[in-house]
């Protein structure tokens, strides 16, 4: 996952980071320079991956802490076999 992001122009990639007592899958800087929290979800062909309400609240809590310094975006990375889709989550 991190190698894929690097190939797509992402930088400063950290994985398994804790912020505000929330475990974050990936924190990276997007190709446009925006600090981004990437939540990784495995998706099977029959099931749609989603963020539960609790997960969403935790991620937003961590994002609000990081957003005190600079704008932050939240992205959901859906992984299915060898495919990866990055989907924006509501703006923070």
Biopython code that builds the backbone (N, CA, C, O; Angstrom):
import numpy as np
from Bio.PDB.StructureBuilder import StructureBuilder

atoms = [
    (1, "UNK", "N", (0.824, -1.193, 0.000)),
    (1, "UNK", "CA", (0.000, 0.000, 0.000)),
    (1, "UNK", "C", (0.870, 1.258, 0.000)),
    (1, "UNK", "O", (0.652, 2.163, -0.806)),
    (2, "UNK", "N", (1.851, 1.317, 0.900)),
    (2, "UNK", "CA", (2.714, 2.491, 0.980)),
    (2, "UNK", "C", (3.517, 2.676, -0.310)),
    (2, "UNK", "O", (3.704, 3.801, -0.772)),
    (3, "UNK", "N", (3.988, 1.573, -0.888)),
    (3, "UNK", "CA", (4.733, 1.650, -2.152)),
    (3, "UNK", "C", (3.847, 2.204, -3.251)),
    (3, "UNK", "O", (4.295, 3.025, -4.051)),
    (4, "UNK", "N", (2.599, 1.769, -3.302)),
    (4, "UNK", "CA", (1.655, 2.264, -4.301)),
    (4, "UNK", "C", (1.484, 3.771, -4.145)),
    (4, "UNK", "O", (1.528, 4.506, -5.131)),
    (5, "UNK", "N", (1.288, 4.237, -2.907)),
    (5, "UNK", "CA", (1.109, 5.666, -2.671)),
    (5, "UNK", "C", (2.347, 6.449, -3.107)),
    (5, "UNK", "O", (2.225, 7.513, -3.714)),
    (6, "UNK", "N", (3.529, 5.934, -2.804)),
    (6, "UNK", "CA", (4.760, 6.605, -3.229)),
    (6, "UNK", "C", (4.828, 6.707, -4.745)),
    (6, "UNK", "O", (5.212, 7.747, -5.281)),
    (7, "UNK", "N", (4.461, 5.647, -5.432)),
    (7, "UNK", "CA", (4.474, 5.656, -6.899)),
    (7, "UNK", "C", (3.484, 6.675, -7.457)),
    (7, "UNK", "O", (3.672, 7.180, -8.564)),
    (8, "UNK", "N", (2.439, 6.977, -6.702)),
    (8, "UNK", "CA", (1.432, 7.944, -7.133)),
    (8, "UNK", "C", (1.762, 9.372, -6.689)),
    (8, "UNK", "O", (0.952, 10.280, -6.869)),
    (9, "UNK", "N", (2.948, 9.570, -6.109)),
    (9, "UNK", "CA", (3.386, 10.913, -5.741)),
    (9, "UNK", "C", (3.127, 11.317, -4.306)),
    (9, "UNK", "O", (3.329, 12.478, -3.951)),
    (10, "UNK", "N", (2.681, 10.381, -3.460)),
    (10, "UNK", "CA", (2.466, 10.680, -2.047)),
    (10, "UNK", "C", (3.816, 10.678, -1.340)),
    (10, "UNK", "O", (4.743, 9.997, -1.778)),
    (11, "UNK", "N", (3.935, 11.437, -0.250)),
    (11, "UNK", "CA", (5.207, 11.501, 0.477)),
    (11, "UNK", "C", (4.960, 11.526, 1.979)),
    (11, "UNK", "O", (3.821, 11.564, 2.443)),
    (12, "UNK", "N", (6.068, 11.503, 2.728)),
    (12, "UNK", "CA", (6.029, 11.516, 4.201)),
    (12, "UNK", "C", (5.042, 10.473, 4.727)),
    (12, "UNK", "O", (4.216, 10.757, 5.595)),
    (13, "UNK", "N", (5.145, 9.289, 4.194)),
    (13, "UNK", "CA", (4.181, 8.229, 4.512)),
    (13, "UNK", "C", (4.563, 7.520, 5.812)),
    (13, "UNK", "O", (5.659, 6.974, 5.941)),
    (14, "UNK", "N", (3.650, 7.540, 6.755)),
    (14, "UNK", "CA", (3.809, 6.831, 8.022)),
    (14, "UNK", "C", (2.656, 5.852, 8.153)),
    (14, "UNK", "O", (1.529, 6.172, 7.776)),
    (15, "UNK", "N", (2.919, 4.667, 8.680)),
    (15, "UNK", "CA", (1.831, 3.722, 8.884)),
    (15, "UNK", "C", (1.783, 3.277, 10.337)),
    (15, "UNK", "O", (2.789, 3.301, 11.047)),
    (16, "UNK", "N", (0.592, 2.870, 10.764)),
    (16, "UNK", "CA", (0.344, 2.462, 12.143)),
    (16, "UNK", "C", (0.748, 3.550, 13.131)),
    (16, "UNK", "O", (1.562, 3.328, 14.027)),
    (17, "UNK", "N", (0.168, 4.714, 12.948)),
    (17, "UNK", "CA", (0.451, 5.874, 13.782)),
    (17, "UNK", "C", (-0.695, 6.043, 14.784)),
    (17, "UNK", "O", (-1.853, 5.783, 14.458)),
    (18, "UNK", "N", (-0.370, 6.477, 15.993)),
    (18, "UNK", "CA", (-1.396, 6.765, 16.987)),
    (18, "UNK", "C", (-1.479, 8.273, 17.190)),
    (18, "UNK", "O", (-0.469, 8.946, 17.399)),
    (19, "UNK", "N", (-2.704, 8.786, 17.124)),
    (19, "UNK", "CA", (-2.954, 10.207, 17.344)),
    (19, "UNK", "C", (-4.251, 10.319, 18.136)),
    (19, "UNK", "O", (-5.270, 9.752, 17.741)),
    (20, "UNK", "N", (-4.221, 11.041, 19.239)),
    (20, "UNK", "CA", (-5.399, 11.207, 20.102)),
    (20, "UNK", "C", (-5.981, 9.849, 20.500)),
    (20, "UNK", "O", (-7.197, 9.663, 20.537)),
    (21, "UNK", "N", (-5.088, 8.913, 20.793)),
    (21, "UNK", "CA", (-5.439, 7.546, 21.187)),
    (21, "UNK", "C", (-6.224, 6.802, 20.105)),
    (21, "UNK", "O", (-7.005, 5.897, 20.398)),
    (22, "UNK", "N", (-6.002, 7.199, 18.853)),
    (22, "UNK", "CA", (-6.653, 6.550, 17.712)),
    (22, "UNK", "C", (-5.557, 5.962, 16.822)),
    (22, "UNK", "O", (-4.623, 6.662, 16.432)),
    (23, "UNK", "N", (-5.679, 4.684, 16.508)),
    (23, "UNK", "CA", (-4.726, 4.023, 15.619)),
    (23, "UNK", "C", (-5.087, 4.375, 14.172)),
    (23, "UNK", "O", (-6.191, 4.093, 13.706)),
    (24, "UNK", "N", (-4.138, 4.991, 13.478)),
    (24, "UNK", "CA", (-4.356, 5.383, 12.088)),
    (24, "UNK", "C", (-3.560, 4.457, 11.181)),
    (24, "UNK", "O", (-2.388, 4.180, 11.437)),
    (25, "UNK", "N", (-4.202, 3.980, 10.122)),
    (25, "UNK", "CA", (-3.521, 3.067, 9.202)),
    (25, "UNK", "C", (-2.348, 3.766, 8.516)),
    (25, "UNK", "O", (-1.216, 3.285, 8.561)),
    (26, "UNK", "N", (-2.628, 4.900, 7.885)),
    (26, "UNK", "CA", (-1.583, 5.637, 7.159)),
    (26, "UNK", "C", (-1.833, 7.129, 7.326)),
    (26, "UNK", "O", (-2.970, 7.595, 7.257)),
    (27, "UNK", "N", (-0.758, 7.866, 7.546)),
    (27, "UNK", "CA", (-0.787, 9.325, 7.495)),
    (27, "UNK", "C", (0.259, 9.710, 6.461)),
    (27, "UNK", "O", (1.418, 9.307, 6.553)),
    (28, "UNK", "N", (-0.163, 10.495, 5.477)),
    (28, "UNK", "CA", (0.745, 10.838, 4.380)),
    (28, "UNK", "C", (0.394, 12.209, 3.833)),
    (28, "UNK", "O", (-0.633, 12.795, 4.175)),
    (29, "UNK", "N", (1.267, 12.700, 2.983)),
    (29, "UNK", "CA", (1.033, 13.962, 2.296)),
    (29, "UNK", "C", (0.662, 13.638, 0.852)),
    (29, "UNK", "O", (1.416, 12.972, 0.142)),
    (30, "UNK", "N", (-0.497, 14.111, 0.430)),
    (30, "UNK", "CA", (-0.982, 13.832, -0.921)),
    (30, "UNK", "C", (-0.090, 14.515, -1.955)),
    (30, "UNK", "O", (0.710, 15.384, -1.606)),
    (31, "UNK", "N", (-0.219, 14.133, -3.213)),
    (31, "UNK", "CA", (0.571, 14.794, -4.256)),
    (31, "UNK", "C", (0.339, 16.307, -4.299)),
    (31, "UNK", "O", (1.200, 17.051, -4.768)),
    (32, "UNK", "N", (-0.816, 16.764, -3.814)),
    (32, "UNK", "CA", (-1.096, 18.213, -3.756)),
    (32, "UNK", "C", (-0.584, 18.853, -2.479)),
    (32, "UNK", "O", (-0.757, 20.055, -2.276)),
    (33, "UNK", "N", (0.056, 18.052, -1.600)),
    (33, "UNK", "CA", (0.647, 18.583, -0.379)),
    (33, "UNK", "C", (-0.268, 18.602, 0.823)),
    (33, "UNK", "O", (0.081, 19.189, 1.848)),
    (34, "UNK", "N", (-1.425, 17.980, 0.731)),
    (34, "UNK", "CA", (-2.399, 17.991, 1.828)),
    (34, "UNK", "C", (-2.141, 16.821, 2.769)),
    (34, "UNK", "O", (-2.015, 15.678, 2.329)),
    (35, "UNK", "N", (-2.064, 17.111, 4.063)),
    (35, "UNK", "CA", (-1.923, 16.068, 5.069)),
    (35, "UNK", "C", (-3.177, 15.198, 5.029)),
    (35, "UNK", "O", (-4.296, 15.708, 5.087)),
    (36, "UNK", "N", (-2.983, 13.879, 4.929)),
    (36, "UNK", "CA", (-4.109, 12.973, 4.698)),
    (36, "UNK", "C", (-4.039, 11.764, 5.620)),
    (36, "UNK", "O", (-2.986, 11.147, 5.782)),
    (37, "UNK", "N", (-5.174, 11.438, 6.217)),
    (37, "UNK", "CA", (-5.331, 10.192, 6.962)),
    (37, "UNK", "C", (-5.965, 9.201, 5.991)),
    (37, "UNK", "O", (-7.020, 9.469, 5.416)),
    (38, "UNK", "N", (-5.314, 8.059, 5.817)),
    (38, "UNK", "CA", (-5.820, 7.028, 4.912)),
    (38, "UNK", "C", (-6.255, 5.827, 5.756)),
    (38, "UNK", "O", (-5.436, 5.195, 6.423)),
    (39, "UNK", "N", (-7.536, 5.529, 5.716)),
    (39, "UNK", "CA", (-8.079, 4.352, 6.394)),
    (39, "UNK", "C", (-8.171, 3.240, 5.363)),
    (39, "UNK", "O", (-8.844, 3.393, 4.344)),
    (40, "UNK", "N", (-7.503, 2.122, 5.618)),
    (40, "UNK", "CA", (-7.441, 1.021, 4.659)),
    (40, "UNK", "C", (-8.486, -0.029, 5.013)),
    (40, "UNK", "O", (-8.578, -0.463, 6.162)),
    (41, "UNK", "N", (-9.272, -0.436, 4.020)),
    (41, "UNK", "CA", (-10.292, -1.468, 4.201)),
    (41, "UNK", "C", (-10.140, -2.498, 3.093)),
    (41, "UNK", "O", (-10.014, -2.156, 1.917)),
    (42, "UNK", "N", (-10.155, -3.759, 3.487)),
    (42, "UNK", "CA", (-10.170, -4.837, 2.504)),
    (42, "UNK", "C", (-11.611, -5.011, 2.048)),
    (42, "UNK", "O", (-12.539, -4.953, 2.854)),
    (43, "UNK", "N", (-11.786, -5.221, 0.769)),
    (43, "UNK", "CA", (-13.122, -5.366, 0.213)),
    (43, "UNK", "C", (-13.192, -6.662, -0.577)),
    (43, "UNK", "O", (-12.382, -6.910, -1.470)),
    (44, "UNK", "N", (-14.164, -7.472, -0.236)),
    (44, "UNK", "CA", (-14.363, -8.704, -1.000)),
    (44, "UNK", "C", (-15.340, -8.405, -2.134)),
    (44, "UNK", "O", (-16.091, -7.433, -2.060)),
    (45, "UNK", "N", (-15.339, -9.221, -3.173)),
    (45, "UNK", "CA", (-16.253, -8.974, -4.288)),
    (45, "UNK", "C", (-17.724, -8.939, -3.868)),
    (45, "UNK", "O", (-18.538, -8.277, -4.511)),
    (46, "UNK", "N", (-18.060, -9.642, -2.801)),
    (46, "UNK", "CA", (-19.467, -9.711, -2.376)),
    (46, "UNK", "C", (-19.839, -8.716, -1.284)),
    (46, "UNK", "O", (-21.023, -8.505, -1.018)),
    (47, "UNK", "N", (-18.867, -8.115, -0.662)),
    (47, "UNK", "CA", (-19.163, -7.221, 0.461)),
    (47, "UNK", "C", (-18.537, -5.848, 0.239)),
    (47, "UNK", "O", (-17.398, -5.730, -0.212)),
    (48, "UNK", "N", (-19.294, -4.837, 0.560)),
    (48, "UNK", "CA", (-18.801, -3.469, 0.429)),
    (48, "UNK", "C", (-18.169, -3.069, 1.758)),
    (48, "UNK", "O", (-18.766, -3.249, 2.819)),
    (49, "UNK", "N", (-16.975, -2.534, 1.691)),
    (49, "UNK", "CA", (-16.304, -2.054, 2.900)),
    (49, "UNK", "C", (-16.868, -0.678, 3.249)),
    (49, "UNK", "O", (-17.199, 0.111, 2.365)),
    (50, "UNK", "N", (-16.968, -0.410, 4.516)),
    (50, "UNK", "CA", (-17.464, 0.887, 4.936)),
    (50, "UNK", "C", (-16.891, 1.239, 6.303)),
    (50, "UNK", "O", (-16.350, 0.387, 7.008)),
    (51, "UNK", "N", (-17.021, 2.493, 6.654)),
    (51, "UNK", "CA", (-16.612, 2.943, 7.985)),
    (51, "UNK", "C", (-17.831, 2.900, 8.894)),
    (51, "UNK", "O", (-18.885, 3.446, 8.566)),
    (52, "UNK", "N", (-17.676, 2.256, 10.023)),
    (52, "UNK", "CA", (-18.773, 2.274, 10.992)),
    (52, "UNK", "C", (-18.854, 3.670, 11.603)),
    (52, "UNK", "O", (-17.926, 4.470, 11.475)),
    (53, "UNK", "N", (-19.938, 3.943, 12.246)),
    (53, "UNK", "CA", (-20.114, 5.243, 12.889)),
    (53, "UNK", "C", (-19.008, 5.486, 13.925)),
    (53, "UNK", "O", (-18.463, 6.585, 14.023)),
    (54, "UNK", "N", (-18.691, 4.441, 14.691)),
    (54, "UNK", "CA", (-17.645, 4.558, 15.709)),
    (54, "UNK", "C", (-16.286, 4.820, 15.080)),
    (54, "UNK", "O", (-15.532, 5.671, 15.551)),
    (55, "UNK", "N", (-15.970, 4.084, 14.008)),
    (55, "UNK", "CA", (-14.689, 4.306, 13.319)),
    (55, "UNK", "C", (-14.618, 5.732, 12.786)),
    (55, "UNK", "O", (-13.597, 6.406, 12.924)),
    (56, "UNK", "N", (-15.697, 6.179, 12.183)),
    (56, "UNK", "CA", (-15.735, 7.521, 11.621)),
    (56, "UNK", "C", (-15.506, 8.568, 12.707)),
    (56, "UNK", "O", (-14.764, 9.528, 12.496)),
    (57, "UNK", "N", (-16.134, 8.391, 13.857)),
    (57, "UNK", "CA", (-15.971, 9.338, 14.962)),
    (57, "UNK", "C", (-14.522, 9.364, 15.452)),
    (57, "UNK", "O", (-13.970, 10.433, 15.712)),
    (58, "UNK", "N", (-13.907, 8.177, 15.576)),
    (58, "UNK", "CA", (-12.504, 8.116, 16.010)),
    (58, "UNK", "C", (-11.588, 8.820, 15.013)),
    (58, "UNK", "O", (-10.722, 9.607, 15.397)),
    (59, "UNK", "N", (-11.787, 8.527, 13.740)),
    (59, "UNK", "CA", (-10.944, 9.151, 12.710)),
    (59, "UNK", "C", (-11.121, 10.664, 12.697)),
    (59, "UNK", "O", (-10.150, 11.405, 12.543)),
    (60, "UNK", "N", (-12.341, 11.116, 12.857)),
    (60, "UNK", "CA", (-12.590, 12.558, 12.898)),
    (60, "UNK", "C", (-11.943, 13.197, 14.120)),
    (60, "UNK", "O", (-11.469, 14.332, 14.048)),
    (61, "UNK", "N", (-11.917, 12.479, 15.240)),
    (61, "UNK", "CA", (-11.262, 13.002, 16.445)),
    (61, "UNK", "C", (-9.765, 13.190, 16.196)),
    (61, "UNK", "O", (-9.202, 14.231, 16.534)),
    (62, "UNK", "N", (-9.127, 12.186, 15.606)),
    (62, "UNK", "CA", (-7.699, 12.300, 15.296)),
    (62, "UNK", "C", (-7.455, 13.408, 14.269)),
    (62, "UNK", "O", (-6.498, 14.174, 14.383)),
    (63, "UNK", "N", (-8.324, 13.480, 13.275)),
    (63, "UNK", "CA", (-8.168, 14.508, 12.236)),
    (63, "UNK", "C", (-8.303, 15.906, 12.826)),
    (63, "UNK", "O", (-7.590, 16.822, 12.416)),
    (64, "UNK", "N", (-9.202, 16.079, 13.776)),
    (64, "UNK", "CA", (-9.379, 17.405, 14.378)),
    (64, "UNK", "C", (-8.134, 17.827, 15.159)),
    (64, "UNK", "O", (-7.804, 19.012, 15.205)),
    (65, "UNK", "N", (-7.447, 16.869, 15.768)),
    (65, "UNK", "CA", (-6.189, 17.186, 16.464)),
    (65, "UNK", "C", (-5.133, 17.625, 15.446)),
    (65, "UNK", "O", (-4.468, 18.643, 15.637)),
    (66, "UNK", "N", (-4.982, 16.861, 14.372)),
    (66, "UNK", "CA", (-4.001, 17.208, 13.345)),
    (66, "UNK", "C", (-4.370, 18.509, 12.642)),
    (66, "UNK", "O", (-3.483, 19.256, 12.228)),
    (67, "UNK", "N", (-5.649, 18.788, 12.502)),
    (67, "UNK", "CA", (-6.117, 19.977, 11.792)),
    (67, "UNK", "C", (-5.849, 21.266, 12.567)),
    (67, "UNK", "O", (-6.059, 22.356, 12.035)),
    (68, "UNK", "N", (-5.395, 21.158, 13.801)),
    (68, "UNK", "CA", (-5.035, 22.355, 14.551)),
    (68, "UNK", "C", (-3.785, 23.001, 13.965)),
    (68, "UNK", "O", (-3.539, 24.188, 14.178)),
    (69, "UNK", "N", (-3.007, 22.234, 13.238)),
    (69, "UNK", "CA", (-1.768, 22.742, 12.647)),
    (69, "UNK", "C", (-1.907, 23.068, 11.159)),
    (69, "UNK", "O", (-1.290, 24.012, 10.664)),
    (70, "UNK", "N", (-2.717, 22.285, 10.453)),
    (70, "UNK", "CA", (-2.896, 22.482, 9.010)),
    (70, "UNK", "C", (-4.124, 21.704, 8.548)),
    (70, "UNK", "O", (-4.599, 20.816, 9.256)),
    (71, "UNK", "N", (-4.639, 22.032, 7.364)),
    (71, "UNK", "CA", (-5.799, 21.303, 6.849)),
    (71, "UNK", "C", (-5.500, 19.814, 6.697)),
    (71, "UNK", "O", (-4.388, 19.417, 6.350)),
    (72, "UNK", "N", (-6.518, 19.004, 6.966)),
    (72, "UNK", "CA", (-6.378, 17.548, 6.907)),
    (72, "UNK", "C", (-7.549, 16.989, 6.101)),
    (72, "UNK", "O", (-8.682, 17.458, 6.213)),
    (73, "UNK", "N", (-7.252, 15.984, 5.295)),
    (73, "UNK", "CA", (-8.336, 15.275, 4.613)),
    (73, "UNK", "C", (-8.330, 13.819, 5.036)),
    (73, "UNK", "O", (-7.307, 13.288, 5.468)),
    (74, "UNK", "N", (-9.475, 13.184, 4.907)),
    (74, "UNK", "CA", (-9.639, 11.785, 5.283)),
    (74, "UNK", "C", (-10.028, 11.014, 4.033)),
    (74, "UNK", "O", (-10.958, 11.392, 3.320)),
    (75, "UNK", "N", (-9.294, 9.911, 3.771)),
    (75, "UNK", "CA", (-9.510, 9.117, 2.570)),
    (75, "UNK", "C", (-9.686, 7.659, 2.974)),
    (75, "UNK", "O", (-8.995, 7.161, 3.863)),
    (76, "UNK", "N", (-10.615, 6.987, 2.314)),
    (76, "UNK", "CA", (-10.831, 5.561, 2.506)),
    (76, "UNK", "C", (-10.174, 4.836, 1.337)),
    (76, "UNK", "O", (-10.495, 5.099, 0.178)),
    (77, "UNK", "N", (-9.252, 3.920, 1.645)),
    (77, "UNK", "CA", (-8.579, 3.126, 0.613)),
    (77, "UNK", "C", (-9.226, 1.750, 0.591)),
    (77, "UNK", "O", (-9.094, 0.980, 1.543)),
    (78, "UNK", "N", (-9.918, 1.446, -0.488)),
    (78, "UNK", "CA", (-10.568, 0.145, -0.635)),
    (78, "UNK", "C", (-9.655, -0.762, -1.444)),
    (78, "UNK", "O", (-9.310, -0.457, -2.586)),
    (79, "UNK", "N", (-9.269, -1.876, -0.843)),
    (79, "UNK", "CA", (-8.355, -2.827, -1.473)),
    (79, "UNK", "C", (-9.134, -4.087, -1.820)),
    (79, "UNK", "O", (-9.742, -4.713, -0.952)),
    (80, "UNK", "N", (-9.109, -4.449, -3.089)),
    (80, "UNK", "CA", (-9.763, -5.674, -3.546)),
    (80, "UNK", "C", (-8.812, -6.355, -4.518)),
    (80, "UNK", "O", (-8.547, -5.845, -5.606)),
    (81, "UNK", "N", (-8.302, -7.514, -4.113)),
    (81, "UNK", "CA", (-7.289, -8.238, -4.906)),
    (81, "UNK", "C", (-6.134, -7.300, -5.202)),
    (81, "UNK", "O", (-5.459, -6.832, -4.284)),
    (82, "UNK", "N", (-5.904, -7.024, -6.465)),
    (82, "UNK", "CA", (-4.787, -6.143, -6.830)),
    (82, "UNK", "C", (-5.264, -4.729, -7.150)),
    (82, "UNK", "O", (-4.478, -3.895, -7.600)),
    (83, "UNK", "N", (-6.549, -4.454, -6.919)),
    (83, "UNK", "CA", (-7.096, -3.116, -7.187)),
    (83, "UNK", "C", (-7.122, -2.279, -5.924)),
    (83, "UNK", "O", (-7.333, -2.789, -4.824)),
    (84, "UNK", "N", (-6.906, -0.988, -6.103)),
    (84, "UNK", "CA", (-6.956, -0.047, -4.986)),
    (84, "UNK", "C", (-7.730, 1.180, -5.440)),
    (84, "UNK", "O", (-7.445, 1.765, -6.485)),
    (85, "UNK", "N", (-8.712, 1.555, -4.637)),
    (85, "UNK", "CA", (-9.467, 2.780, -4.920)),
    (85, "UNK", "C", (-9.365, 3.695, -3.713)),
    (85, "UNK", "O", (-9.549, 3.254, -2.579)),
    (86, "UNK", "N", (-9.072, 4.968, -3.951)),
    (86, "UNK", "CA", (-9.032, 5.969, -2.893)),
    (86, "UNK", "C", (-10.290, 6.810, -2.996)),
    (86, "UNK", "O", (-10.544, 7.439, -4.023)),
    (87, "UNK", "N", (-11.073, 6.820, -1.931)),
    (87, "UNK", "CA", (-12.334, 7.568, -1.912)),
    (87, "UNK", "C", (-12.279, 8.613, -0.815)),
    (87, "UNK", "O", (-11.919, 8.293, 0.318)),
    (88, "UNK", "N", (-12.632, 9.870, -1.126)),
    (88, "UNK", "CA", (-12.647, 10.899, -0.084)),
    (88, "UNK", "C", (-13.776, 10.647, 0.909)),
    (88, "UNK", "O", (-14.857, 10.196, 0.531)),
    (89, "UNK", "N", (-13.522, 10.937, 2.160)),
    (89, "UNK", "CA", (-14.530, 10.882, 3.202)),
    (89, "UNK", "C", (-14.915, 12.336, 3.464)),
    (89, "UNK", "O", (-14.129, 13.238, 3.178)),
    (90, "UNK", "N", (-16.093, 12.576, 3.996)),
    (90, "UNK", "CA", (-16.556, 13.942, 4.218)),
    (90, "UNK", "C", (-15.430, 14.871, 4.642)),
    (90, "UNK", "O", (-14.577, 14.504, 5.451)),
    (91, "UNK", "N", (-15.435, 16.071, 4.092)),
    (91, "UNK", "CA", (-14.397, 17.058, 4.410)),
    (91, "UNK", "C", (-14.384, 17.363, 5.896)),
    (91, "UNK", "O", (-15.412, 17.343, 6.573)),
    (92, "UNK", "N", (-13.193, 17.644, 6.371)),
    (92, "UNK", "CA", (-12.995, 17.933, 7.802)),
    (92, "UNK", "C", (-12.805, 19.422, 7.971)),
    (92, "UNK", "O", (-12.621, 19.897, 9.091)),
]
sb = StructureBuilder()
sb.init_structure("model")
sb.init_model(0)
sb.init_chain("A")
sb.init_seg("    ")
for serial, (resi, resn, name, xyz) in enumerate(atoms, 1):
    if name == "N":
        sb.init_residue(resn, " ", resi, " ")
    sb.init_atom(name, np.array(xyz, "f"), 0.0, 1.0, " ", f" {name:<3s}", serial, name[0])
structure = sb.get_structure()
